Amino acid sequence: MTQILDRVEGPRDLRSLTYEQLDELATEVRQFLVETVDCIGGGGHLASNLGVVELSIALHRLFDSPKDKIIWDVSHQVYVHKILTGRKERMNTIRQFGGLSGFADRNESEHDAFGAGHAGTSISAAVGIAAARDLLGDDFYAIAIIGDGAMTAGMALEAMNHAGHLGTQRLLVVLNDNAMSISPNVGALSRNVNKLRVDPLYRNAKRQIGEFAEHVPLGRQMWQGAKRVKTSFRDLLVPARFWEQFGFEYYGPVDGHNIQELEITLASIKKVEGKPVLLHILTEKGHGIPEAEADPIKSHSGTYWLKKPVSADAPPARPTYSQVFAQATQELIESDPRVVAVTAAMLEGTGLAPVHAKHPDRVFDVGIAEQHAVTFAAGLATQGIRPIAAIYSTFLQRGFDSVVHDVVVQDLPVVFALDRAGFVGDDGKTHQGFIDISFLRCLPNMVVSAPKDETELRDLLFTGIHHDGPFSVRFPRGSGPGAPTDLPMKQLPIGKGEVLREGRDVTLVGFGVSVNECLRAADILAGAGIDAAVINARYAKPLDAELLIRYARSTGGLVTVEENVRAGGFGDAVLEALADACLADRCLANLTMPDAIVDHGPQTMFRQIYQVDAAGIAARVRELLPAHRAAPADASAATVAP
């Protein structure tokens, strides 16, 4: 039953509710979240949303969205915000193709003031929005909600510094302190922000002194007159002075699950003039749902406790590429004292959590700080360590300057393991790994590689740690084709591809995950009488130009396939090599991700839409070879032409 929630069509409907009704609404919202996420098969981001139910309600009661601009950092906690701003009926489409985004999206609603998907952006955006407001003579609040984990992103502190310098008014930063991002937070800043979680002395003392003051003559005046003492006492226990040094007025800490306390505090904050305000709230990730509270890491991405048990007769699930990467990294750590792993707050996402548990001194989680992660790895490399920097493709973009300036310029042996390369699935536009080949291939000294399967991923990692220079290996989200993961790792010759299938009519050249699609496409083409060779390129840089030129001459030409945009990608590298050999016309087509921002949806569907799956590759080849257009194609054919 969602009796109160059914009456909420927009933020204004919240303002007539009593506090008792609001508490019931919070309960109904939590149950609705659990049902919605479970219904769509996970949906992701459950625990983070359970933690901001009361905050979302309070913000929408006290502020006037969309006039007032509410900006959510990362925005993986906007499900409640979406429910309260007229999107409740579409929540069952979240993260589904054609449905609601799992993040804030300016194209989706006027209530989504700023789109996000990466951490640390909200305060910068809010300061920019507030500055534009002042330039235009407008009048509204800019509110940034940022987690304590995201505060480790250097950009967040840069924005705080700028806001304090400007003295930006009607700017509120809500520090949502739940001691977690996805993994437990790391770093000195996080430890200081979370002092109150382990030492309730300040909160209890403040309450007790206030109660005492109410019951003595002139107590209220005494309490007001003791503000300076109170502030000094507070600063011994909480990091208020830290934020005030940025030029912010500090409020808190406040119970983030008490709507009435939040509203009283927010009402006071709205009266502050002359400076920006930071409100420090304490919340619990997964709050209100016992199973989510018990395991906020596992419940971050869904309703793990409601999943049906796997049948004993079901075949074991293939390991994901992330799991294969982590297994290989652990083996390398245990066999080579030089090897360490570095990640930026993604121990779970990269599969490194169990490796960290086993080797805490060899796996470094630096927090949400990709630029630092890269330069930290560079520092390690100068001392003979062989660091593996495990960073999602979409997040390495944030550390690009460090890749160039600190690793490539100094030609240091850092291995970049780029998870979630290519189509990423339900996380959508902010997480698509669509440009890493382009921005790494242009760098001198950088090796750019991609495995066709799990075995090759292991071998490329092994090759990387034995290479005396920068080395990158990209791999996709999800499982591979099922190649062995228990074979001894071996070095692969850098800059050398391999021929997987001979043919005379055309050569399909795959890079990474696309190799297996090329093999399946060759089977389809065989049914249409087209004899296709297949090459596993392995490397986009250095390229196996000799091999590619040879097959460009001996077959009808090359068709390259990759999951990266065309500009600067693997196909461009092949075209450049052929042009240098005066064979540019032998590059028949480069099949790539589109020159567009791709939204959320299944990887298989997008591969089909953009013709980088087997059927799409085969169809494109038949268009390119006119003599074969009339031949009947059997998509199920699996016979290799002689």
C-alpha positions as CSV (number, residue, x, y, z in Angstrom):
1,M,0.0,0.0,0.0
2,T,1.3,3.4,-0.9
3,Q,-1.6,5.6,0.2
4,I,0.4,8.8,0.7
5,L,2.8,8.2,-2.1
6,D,-0.1,7.8,-4.5
7,R,-1.1,11.4,-3.7
8,V,2.3,12.9,-4.4
9,E,2.5,14.0,-8.1
10,G,5.1,16.8,-7.5
11,P,7.0,18.6,-4.9
12,R,4.1,20.9,-4.0
13,D,2.1,17.9,-2.8
14,L,4.6,17.4,0.1
15,R,3.9,20.8,1.7
16,S,0.5,19.9,3.1
17,L,1.6,16.7,4.8
18,T,2.2,16.5,8.6
19,Y,5.5,15.1,10.0
20,E,3.7,11.9,10.8
21,Q,2.5,11.6,7.2
22,L,6.0,12.4,6.0
23,D,7.5,9.6,8.0
24,E,4.9,7.3,6.6
25,L,5.8,8.6,3.1
26,A,9.4,7.8,3.7
27,T,8.5,4.2,4.6
28,E,6.3,3.9,1.5
29,V,9.1,5.4,-0.8
30,R,11.6,2.9,0.5
31,Q,9.3,-0.1,-0.2
32,F,8.5,1.4,-3.6
33,L,12.3,1.6,-4.3
34,V,12.9,-2.0,-3.3
35,E,9.9,-3.2,-5.4
36,T,11.0,-1.2,-8.4
37,V,14.7,-2.2,-8.3
38,D,13.7,-5.8,-7.8
39,C,11.2,-5.7,-10.7
40,I,13.7,-4.5,-13.2
41,G,16.2,-7.1,-12.3
42,G,18.6,-5.2,-10.2
43,G,18.5,-1.7,-11.5
44,G,21.5,-0.7,-9.4
45,H,22.0,2.1,-6.9
46,L,19.5,0.9,-4.3
47,A,21.4,1.4,-1.0
48,S,22.4,5.0,-2.0
49,N,18.8,5.9,-2.7
50,L,17.5,4.4,0.6
51,G,20.0,6.7,2.4
52,V,18.6,10.0,1.0
53,V,14.8,9.5,1.3
54,E,14.3,12.0,4.1
55,L,16.8,14.4,2.7
56,S,15.0,14.4,-0.7
57,I,11.7,15.0,0.9
58,A,13.0,17.8,3.1
59,L,14.7,19.5,0.2
60,H,11.6,19.4,-2.0
61,R,9.5,20.8,0.9
62,L,11.8,23.7,1.7
63,F,13.0,24.7,-1.7
64,D,11.1,25.4,-4.9
65,S,12.3,23.1,-7.7
66,P,12.7,23.6,-10.6
67,K,13.2,27.3,-9.8
68,D,15.7,26.4,-7.1
69,K,18.4,24.2,-8.7
70,I,19.1,20.9,-6.9
71,I,22.3,19.3,-8.2
72,W,23.1,15.7,-7.2
73,D,26.8,14.7,-7.2
74,V,27.3,11.5,-9.1
75,S,23.5,11.4,-9.2
76,H,23.2,7.7,-8.6
77,Q,20.9,8.7,-5.6
78,V,18.3,10.5,-7.6
79,Y,15.6,7.8,-7.7
80,V,13.7,9.5,-4.8
81,H,14.1,12.9,-6.5
82,K,12.6,11.4,-9.6
83,I,9.7,9.8,-7.7
84,L,8.9,13.2,-6.1
85,T,9.1,15.2,-9.3
86,G,6.5,13.4,-11.4
87,R,8.3,10.4,-12.7
88,K,6.9,7.8,-10.3
89,E,4.8,6.0,-13.0
90,R,7.9,5.5,-15.2
91,M,10.2,4.2,-12.5
92,N,9.8,0.7,-13.7
93,T,11.7,1.8,-16.9
94,I,14.7,3.1,-15.1
95,R,18.0,2.0,-16.8
96,Q,16.0,0.2,-19.4
97,F,16.4,1.1,-23.1
98,G,14.1,4.1,-23.9
99,G,13.3,4.5,-20.2
100,L,14.4,6.8,-17.4
101,S,18.1,7.3,-16.8
102,G,19.7,5.9,-13.6
103,F,21.3,9.3,-13.2
104,A,20.1,13.0,-13.4
105,D,19.5,13.9,-17.0
106,R,18.7,17.5,-18.2
107,N,16.8,16.1,-21.2
108,E,14.5,14.1,-18.9
109,S,13.0,16.7,-16.6
110,E,13.2,20.4,-15.7
111,H,13.9,19.3,-12.2
112,D,17.2,17.7,-13.2
113,A,19.3,20.9,-13.1
114,F,22.6,19.2,-14.0
115,G,23.4,15.8,-15.5
116,A,26.1,13.6,-13.8
117,G,27.5,10.2,-13.5
118,H,31.0,10.9,-12.3
119,A,31.9,12.1,-8.7
120,G,33.0,15.5,-7.6
121,T,31.1,17.7,-10.1
122,S,28.1,19.0,-8.2
123,I,29.8,21.9,-6.3
124,S,31.5,23.3,-9.4
125,A,28.2,23.1,-11.3
126,A,26.3,24.8,-8.5
127,V,28.9,27.6,-8.2
128,G,28.6,28.1,-12.0
129,I,24.8,28.1,-11.8
130,A,24.8,30.6,-8.9
131,A,27.3,32.9,-10.8
132,A,25.0,32.8,-13.9
133,R,22.1,33.6,-11.7
134,D,23.8,36.7,-10.3
135,L,24.9,37.9,-13.7
136,L,21.4,37.6,-15.0
137,G,19.8,39.2,-11.9
138,D,17.8,36.2,-11.0
139,D,16.8,34.9,-7.6
140,F,17.0,31.3,-6.6
141,Y,19.0,28.8,-4.5
142,A,21.7,26.5,-5.9
143,I,21.9,23.3,-3.8
144,A,24.7,20.7,-4.3
145,I,24.3,17.3,-2.6
146,I,27.7,15.5,-2.3
147,G,28.8,12.4,-0.5
148,D,31.7,12.4,1.8
149,G,33.4,9.9,-0.6
150,A,33.1,12.4,-3.5
151,M,34.6,15.1,-1.4
152,T,38.0,13.3,-1.9
153,A,37.7,14.3,-5.6
154,G,40.1,17.3,-5.9
155,M,37.6,19.1,-8.1
156,A,35.1,19.3,-5.2
157,L,37.6,21.1,-3.0
158,E,38.7,23.4,-5.9
159,A,35.0,24.4,-6.2
160,M,34.7,25.0,-2.5
161,N,37.7,27.2,-2.6
162,H,36.3,29.2,-5.5
163,A,32.9,29.6,-3.9
164,G,34.4,30.9,-0.7
165,H,36.5,33.3,-2.7
166,L,33.5,34.6,-4.5
167,G,31.4,34.7,-1.3
168,T,28.6,33.1,-3.3
169,Q,25.2,33.7,-1.6
170,R,22.2,31.4,-1.8
171,L,24.6,28.5,-2.4
172,L,24.1,25.4,-0.2
173,V,26.4,22.4,-0.2
174,V,24.9,19.4,1.6
175,L,27.6,17.0,2.7
176,N,25.9,13.6,2.9
177,D,28.1,11.8,5.3
178,N,27.4,8.0,5.2
179,A,31.1,6.9,5.5
180,M,30.8,5.2,2.1
181,S,30.9,5.8,-1.7
182,I,30.5,2.2,-3.0
183,S,33.3,0.8,-1.0
184,P,34.1,2.2,2.5
185,N,35.7,5.6,2.1
186,V,39.5,6.1,2.5
187,G,41.6,9.0,3.3
188,A,42.4,11.5,6.1
189,L,39.6,13.9,5.0
190,S,37.0,11.1,5.2
191,R,38.3,10.0,8.6
192,N,37.9,13.6,10.0
193,V,34.5,14.1,8.5
194,N,33.4,10.9,10.1
195,K,34.7,11.5,13.6
196,L,31.2,11.9,14.9
197,R,30.4,8.3,13.9
198,V,32.8,6.9,16.4
199,D,32.7,9.6,19.0
200,P,29.2,11.0,19.9
201,L,30.7,13.3,22.6
202,Y,30.1,16.5,20.7
203,R,26.5,15.7,19.8
204,N,25.6,14.6,23.3
205,A,27.4,17.5,25.0
206,K,25.7,20.0,22.8
207,R,22.3,18.5,23.6
208,Q,22.9,18.3,27.3
209,I,24.3,21.8,27.6
210,G,21.3,23.1,25.7
211,E,18.8,21.3,27.9
212,F,20.6,22.5,31.0
213,A,20.6,26.1,29.8
214,E,16.8,26.0,29.3
215,H,16.3,25.3,33.1
216,V,18.5,27.9,34.8
217,P,17.9,31.6,35.2
218,L,19.0,33.6,32.2
219,G,20.0,30.3,30.7
220,R,19.0,31.2,27.2
221,Q,21.0,34.4,27.3
222,M,24.0,32.5,28.8
223,W,23.8,30.0,26.0
224,Q,23.8,32.7,23.3
225,G,26.6,34.5,25.0
226,A,28.7,31.3,25.1
227,K,28.8,30.9,21.3
228,R,32.5,31.5,21.1
229,V,33.3,28.8,23.7
230,K,30.8,26.5,22.0
231,T,32.5,27.0,18.7
232,S,35.9,26.4,20.1
233,F,34.7,23.2,21.8
234,R,33.1,22.1,18.5
235,D,36.2,22.6,16.6
236,L,38.1,20.2,18.8
237,L,35.8,17.4,17.8
238,V,34.4,18.2,14.3
239,P,35.9,19.6,11.1
240,A,33.8,22.8,11.2
241,R,36.9,25.0,11.1
242,F,38.1,23.2,8.0
243,W,35.0,24.1,6.0
244,E,34.9,27.7,7.5
245,Q,38.5,28.2,6.1
246,F,36.9,27.8,2.7
247,G,34.6,30.7,3.5
248,F,31.5,28.6,4.2
249,E,29.1,28.9,7.1
250,Y,29.0,25.4,8.7
251,Y,25.9,23.8,10.0
252,G,25.7,20.4,11.5
253,P,26.0,17.6,12.0
254,V,22.3,16.9,11.5
255,D,20.5,13.6,11.5
256,G,19.8,13.0,7.9
257,H,16.9,10.6,8.6
258,N,15.0,13.1,10.8
259,I,12.8,15.2,8.4
260,Q,11.8,17.7,11.1
261,E,15.4,18.4,12.2
262,L,16.4,18.7,8.5
263,E,13.6,21.2,7.9
264,I,14.4,23.4,10.9
265,T,18.0,23.5,9.9
266,L,17.3,24.2,6.3
267,A,14.9,27.0,7.2
268,S,17.7,28.6,9.3
269,I,20.2,28.2,6.5
270,K,17.8,30.1,4.1
271,K,18.2,33.2,6.3
272,V,22.0,33.2,6.0
273,E,23.4,36.1,4.0
274,G,26.8,37.0,2.7
275,K,28.4,33.6,2.3
276,P,27.8,30.0,1.1
277,V,26.7,27.4,3.5
278,L,27.8,23.8,4.1
279,L,25.3,21.5,5.8
280,H,26.8,18.3,7.3
281,I,24.2,15.5,7.6
282,L,24.7,12.0,8.9
283,T,22.9,9.2,7.0
284,E,23.1,5.5,6.7
285,K,23.5,3.8,3.3
286,G,20.6,1.3,2.9
287,H,18.7,2.9,5.7
288,G,15.2,1.6,6.5
289,I,15.6,-1.8,4.9
290,P,17.3,-4.3,7.3
291,E,18.9,-6.3,4.5
292,A,20.4,-3.3,2.8
293,E,21.6,-1.9,6.1
294,A,23.3,-5.2,6.8
295,D,25.3,-5.2,3.6
296,P,25.3,-1.7,1.9
297,I,28.0,-2.8,-0.5
298,K,26.1,-5.7,-1.9
299,S,22.8,-3.8,-1.9
300,H,24.4,-0.9,-3.7
301,S,23.5,-2.5,-7.0
302,G,20.2,-4.2,-6.1
303,T,18.0,-6.5,-4.0
304,Y,20.5,-9.3,-3.4
305,W,18.3,-10.8,-0.7
306,L,15.3,-11.3,-3.0
307,K,17.2,-13.1,-5.8
308,K,16.0,-16.6,-6.5
309,P,18.6,-19.3,-5.7
310,V,20.4,-20.8,-8.7
311,S,19.4,-24.3,-9.5
312,A,22.0,-26.9,-8.6
313,D,21.7,-28.2,-12.2
314,A,22.4,-24.9,-13.7
315,P,25.8,-24.6,-15.4
316,P,28.2,-22.4,-13.5
317,A,28.3,-18.8,-14.6
318,R,31.3,-17.7,-16.6
319,P,33.5,-15.3,-14.7
320,T,33.3,-11.6,-15.8
321,Y,36.3,-9.9,-17.3
322,S,36.7,-8.0,-14.1
323,Q,36.9,-11.2,-12.1
324,V,39.4,-12.7,-14.6
325,F,41.5,-9.5,-14.3
326,A,41.4,-9.6,-10.5
327,Q,42.4,-13.3,-10.4
328,A,45.3,-12.6,-12.8
329,T,46.4,-9.6,-10.7
330,Q,46.4,-11.7,-7.5
331,E,48.6,-14.3,-9.2
332,L,51.0,-11.6,-10.4
333,I,51.1,-10.0,-6.9
334,E,51.9,-13.4,-5.4
335,S,54.5,-14.3,-8.0
336,D,56.3,-11.0,-8.4
337,P,57.2,-8.8,-5.4
338,R,57.3,-5.7,-7.7
339,V,53.6,-5.9,-8.7
340,V,50.9,-3.8,-6.9
341,A,47.4,-2.7,-7.9
342,V,46.0,0.8,-7.7
343,T,42.3,1.8,-8.0
344,A,40.2,4.9,-7.3
345,A,37.4,3.9,-5.0
346,M,36.4,1.0,-7.2
347,L,37.6,-2.1,-5.4
348,E,34.3,-3.9,-5.9
349,G,33.7,-2.7,-9.5
350,T,37.2,-3.7,-10.7
351,G,37.0,-7.1,-8.9
352,L,39.9,-6.2,-6.6
353,A,38.1,-6.3,-3.2
354,P,39.1,-9.9,-2.5
355,V,42.6,-9.3,-3.6
356,H,42.8,-6.2,-1.3
357,A,41.5,-8.4,1.5
358,K,44.2,-10.9,1.0
359,H,47.0,-8.4,0.2
360,P,46.1,-5.1,1.8
361,D,49.6,-3.8,1.5
362,R,49.8,-4.5,-2.2
363,V,46.4,-3.1,-3.4
364,F,45.9,0.7,-3.0
365,D,42.5,2.3,-3.0
366,V,43.2,6.1,-3.3
367,G,39.6,7.2,-3.1
368,I,37.7,9.1,-5.8
369,A,40.8,10.7,-7.2
370,E,41.7,9.3,-10.6
371,Q,44.4,11.9,-11.4
372,H,46.1,11.2,-8.1
373,A,45.8,7.4,-8.8
374,V,47.7,7.8,-12.0
375,T,50.5,10.0,-10.6
376,F,50.7,7.8,-7.5
377,A,51.3,4.9,-9.8
378,A,53.9,6.9,-11.7
379,G,55.7,7.5,-8.4
380,L,55.7,3.8,-7.6
381,A,57.1,3.1,-11.0
382,T,60.1,5.4,-10.5
383,Q,61.2,3.1,-7.6
384,G,61.1,-0.2,-9.5
385,I,57.5,-1.1,-8.6
386,R,55.2,-2.4,-11.4
387,P,51.8,-0.8,-10.7
388,I,48.6,-2.0,-12.4
389,A,46.2,1.0,-12.4
390,A,42.7,-0.5,-12.6
391,I,40.4,2.3,-13.7
392,Y,37.2,2.2,-15.7
393,S,37.6,3.6,-19.3
394,T,35.1,6.4,-18.5
395,F,37.1,7.4,-15.4
396,L,40.6,7.3,-16.9
397,Q,39.4,10.4,-18.9
398,R,39.6,12.3,-15.7
399,G,43.2,11.3,-15.2
400,F,44.3,12.0,-18.7
401,D,46.7,14.9,-17.8
402,S,48.5,12.7,-15.4
403,V,48.7,9.9,-18.0
404,V,50.4,12.3,-20.3
405,H,52.5,14.4,-18.0
406,D,53.5,12.0,-15.4
407,V,53.6,8.6,-17.1
408,V,54.1,9.0,-20.8
409,V,56.5,11.9,-20.8
410,Q,58.7,10.0,-18.3
411,D,58.1,6.7,-20.2
412,L,57.3,4.9,-16.9
413,P,56.2,1.3,-16.7
414,V,52.6,1.7,-15.5
415,V,50.0,-0.8,-16.7
416,F,46.5,0.7,-17.2
417,A,43.7,-1.9,-16.9
418,L,40.7,-0.2,-18.5
419,D,37.5,-2.0,-17.4
420,R,34.1,-1.2,-19.0
421,A,35.6,-0.4,-22.4
422,G,33.2,-0.1,-25.2
423,F,29.4,-0.4,-24.8
424,V,28.8,-0.4,-21.0
425,G,25.1,-1.2,-20.8
426,D,22.6,0.1,-18.2
427,D,24.9,2.8,-16.7
428,G,24.4,4.7,-20.0
429,K,25.9,7.9,-21.5
430,T,28.2,8.9,-18.7
431,H,29.9,5.5,-18.5
432,Q,30.3,4.4,-22.1
433,G,33.9,3.5,-22.8
434,F,33.9,5.1,-26.2
435,I,37.2,7.1,-26.6
436,D,40.0,5.4,-24.7
437,I,41.6,4.0,-27.8
438,S,41.6,7.5,-29.3
439,F,43.1,9.3,-26.4
440,L,45.7,6.7,-25.6
441,R,46.7,5.9,-29.2
442,C,47.9,9.4,-29.8
443,L,50.4,9.2,-27.0
444,P,54.1,8.5,-27.7
445,N,55.5,5.4,-25.9
446,M,52.0,4.1,-25.0
447,V,51.1,0.5,-25.9
448,V,47.4,0.1,-26.6
449,S,46.0,-3.5,-26.4
450,A,42.8,-5.4,-26.1
451,P,42.2,-9.2,-25.6
452,K,39.9,-11.3,-27.6
453,D,39.1,-13.5,-24.6
454,E,39.9,-14.3,-20.9
455,T,43.1,-16.2,-21.6
456,E,44.5,-13.3,-23.7
457,L,43.5,-10.8,-21.0
458,R,45.7,-12.7,-18.5
459,D,48.6,-12.8,-21.1
460,L,48.4,-9.1,-21.9
461,L,48.5,-8.2,-18.2
462,F,51.6,-10.4,-17.9
463,T,53.1,-8.8,-21.0
464,G,52.4,-5.4,-19.6
465,I,54.2,-5.8,-16.3
466,H,57.3,-7.0,-18.1
467,H,57.2,-4.1,-20.5
468,D,59.5,-1.2,-19.7
469,G,57.1,1.6,-20.5
470,P,53.4,2.6,-20.4
471,F,51.0,-0.2,-21.3
472,S,47.2,-0.3,-21.5
473,V,44.8,-3.1,-21.9
474,R,41.1,-2.5,-22.3
475,F,38.3,-5.0,-21.7
476,P,34.6,-4.9,-21.7
477,R,31.9,-5.2,-19.1
478,G,30.5,-8.7,-18.6
479,S,31.6,-12.2,-19.3
480,G,33.9,-13.4,-22.1
481,P,33.5,-16.4,-24.5
482,G,34.7,-18.8,-21.8
483,A,38.4,-19.3,-22.6
484,P,40.6,-21.0,-19.9
485,T,41.6,-18.9,-16.9
486,D,43.9,-21.4,-15.3
487,L,46.7,-21.6,-17.9
488,P,50.1,-20.2,-17.0
489,M,50.4,-16.6,-18.2
490,K,52.8,-15.9,-21.0
491,Q,54.2,-12.9,-22.8
492,L,52.8,-11.9,-26.1
493,P,54.9,-10.2,-28.7
494,I,54.1,-6.5,-28.6
495,G,52.8,-5.2,-31.9
496,K,51.9,-8.6,-33.3
497,G,48.5,-9.8,-34.2
498,E,47.3,-13.3,-35.1
499,V,45.4,-14.9,-38.0
500,L,42.5,-16.9,-36.6
501,R,41.0,-17.9,-40.0
502,E,42.2,-17.8,-43.5
503,G,40.1,-16.4,-46.4
504,R,40.4,-14.9,-49.8
505,D,37.5,-12.6,-50.4
506,V,37.7,-10.2,-47.4
507,T,39.6,-9.8,-44.1
508,L,37.8,-9.0,-40.9
509,V,40.1,-7.3,-38.4
510,G,38.8,-7.3,-34.9
511,F,40.1,-5.5,-31.9
512,G,39.2,-6.8,-28.5
513,V,35.7,-7.9,-27.9
514,S,34.9,-7.5,-31.6
515,V,37.2,-10.4,-32.6
516,N,34.6,-13.0,-31.6
517,E,31.9,-11.1,-33.5
518,C,34.2,-11.2,-36.6
519,L,34.6,-15.0,-36.2
520,R,30.8,-15.5,-36.0
521,A,30.4,-13.1,-39.0
522,A,32.8,-15.2,-41.0
523,D,30.6,-18.2,-40.4
524,I,27.5,-16.3,-41.6
525,L,29.4,-15.1,-44.7
526,A,30.5,-18.6,-45.5
527,G,26.9,-19.5,-45.9
528,A,26.6,-16.7,-48.5
529,G,29.6,-18.0,-50.4
530,I,32.0,-15.3,-49.0
531,D,35.3,-16.6,-47.8
532,A,36.5,-14.3,-45.0
533,A,39.8,-14.2,-43.2
534,V,39.8,-13.1,-39.5
535,I,42.6,-11.3,-37.7
536,N,42.9,-10.7,-34.0
537,A,44.8,-7.4,-34.0
538,R,45.6,-7.5,-30.3
539,Y,47.3,-4.1,-30.5
540,A,46.1,-0.7,-31.8
541,K,49.6,0.6,-31.0
542,P,52.1,-0.5,-32.1
543,L,50.1,-1.9,-35.0
544,D,51.0,-5.0,-36.9
545,A,51.2,-3.1,-40.1
546,E,53.1,-5.8,-42.0
547,L,50.4,-8.4,-41.3
548,L,47.6,-6.1,-42.2
549,I,49.2,-4.9,-45.5
550,R,49.8,-8.4,-46.5
551,Y,46.1,-9.4,-46.1
552,A,44.9,-6.1,-47.6
553,R,46.8,-7.2,-50.8
554,S,45.9,-10.9,-50.7
555,T,42.2,-10.5,-50.1
556,G,39.5,-8.2,-51.3
557,G,40.3,-5.7,-48.6
558,L,40.0,-5.1,-44.9
559,V,37.0,-4.4,-42.7
560,T,37.9,-3.3,-39.2
561,V,35.6,-3.7,-36.2
562,E,36.0,-2.1,-32.7
563,E,34.0,-0.6,-29.8
564,N,35.4,2.9,-29.9
565,V,34.4,6.0,-31.9
566,R,35.9,6.2,-35.4
567,A,37.9,9.4,-34.8
568,G,41.4,8.3,-33.7
569,G,40.4,4.7,-33.1
570,F,41.8,1.4,-34.1
571,G,40.3,1.6,-37.6
572,D,41.9,5.0,-38.1
573,A,45.2,3.4,-37.2
574,V,44.7,0.7,-39.8
575,L,43.7,3.3,-42.4
576,E,46.8,5.3,-41.7
577,A,49.1,2.3,-42.1
578,L,47.4,1.4,-45.4
579,A,47.7,5.0,-46.6
580,D,51.4,5.0,-45.9
581,A,51.6,1.9,-48.1
582,C,49.5,3.5,-50.8
583,L,46.7,1.0,-50.1
584,A,44.1,3.3,-48.5
585,D,41.5,2.0,-51.0
586,R,41.9,-1.5,-49.5
587,C,40.3,-0.4,-46.2
588,L,36.7,-1.1,-47.1
589,A,35.1,0.0,-43.9
590,N,35.7,0.9,-40.3
591,L,32.8,-0.4,-38.1
592,T,32.8,1.5,-34.8
593,M,30.7,3.0,-32.1
594,P,28.7,6.0,-33.4
595,D,29.8,9.6,-33.4
596,A,27.0,10.2,-30.8
597,I,26.4,10.0,-27.1
598,V,24.9,6.5,-26.5
599,D,22.3,6.1,-23.8
600,H,21.6,3.2,-21.5
601,G,20.5,-0.2,-22.8
602,P,21.8,-3.7,-23.2
603,Q,25.2,-4.1,-24.8
604,T,24.0,-6.7,-27.3
605,M,21.2,-4.4,-28.5
606,F,23.6,-1.5,-29.2
607,R,26.0,-3.8,-31.0
608,Q,23.1,-4.8,-33.2
609,I,21.9,-1.3,-33.7
610,Y,25.4,0.0,-34.7
611,Q,26.3,-3.1,-36.8
612,V,29.3,-4.3,-34.8
613,D,27.7,-7.6,-34.0
614,A,28.2,-10.7,-36.2
615,A,25.0,-10.2,-38.2
616,G,25.8,-6.5,-38.7
617,I,29.3,-7.1,-39.8
618,A,28.2,-9.8,-42.3
619,A,25.5,-7.5,-43.7
620,R,28.0,-4.7,-44.1
621,V,30.5,-6.9,-45.9
622,R,27.8,-8.1,-48.3
623,E,27.0,-4.5,-49.2
624,L,30.7,-3.9,-49.8
625,L,31.2,-6.9,-52.1
626,P,28.7,-6.4,-55.0
627,A,29.4,-9.7,-56.6
628,H,28.1,-11.5,-53.6
629,R,24.9,-9.4,-52.9
630,A,22.6,-11.9,-54.7
631,A,23.9,-14.9,-52.8
632,P,21.5,-16.2,-50.2
633,A,22.9,-15.6,-46.6
634,D,22.2,-18.2,-44.0
635,A,22.6,-16.4,-40.6
636,S,22.8,-19.7,-38.8
637,A,25.6,-21.1,-41.0
638,A,28.6,-22.3,-39.1
639,T,30.5,-24.1,-41.8
640,V,33.9,-22.8,-42.6
641,A,34.5,-22.4,-46.3
642,P,37.4,-24.5,-47.6
